């Protein structure tokens, strides 16, 4: 398994390659959660691209020395950077579509490199919507929810994941753990300064206002 600093370096290389190729993208998944102040992710790099840009994105990563892969799933392409896997997702399943994700993304500094990052609400929503009977991994979601809880509009998360029985189960769990309150109709978000411009391993800064 790749170390976290290797995953961050791959993210920066992939981001530079896509920018040089004029391919719009945004950072999603666990690294987007980390960029907003969540725990370190040690799995892979999720980059959201538009469907019409997916092949150009894969070609750009190939030109940067990564090994391209076209899996059969039909909603993503992949590239391998040594031990680190880059997922180029163009048709997110279950959650917001790519255009909505782009519209709600924000520019952030990720280890000193600027890139568009999925909004904190969309990070949580896409993670919850990925739950199904084959992958009910609450253990990876709970730390993200706990770390980002004050930034998330939980009523919006409930509204946009209400179709999922797995989402109901997860929300019941984190309510019981005291991570969020039961539905109130109130927006309980506060501003927390992003921390992803810190170098990996140098700690976290939390500045809630």
Order of alpha helices (4+ residues) and beta strands (2+ residues): alpha-beta-alpha-beta-alpha-beta-beta-beta-alpha-beta-beta-alpha-alpha-alpha-alpha
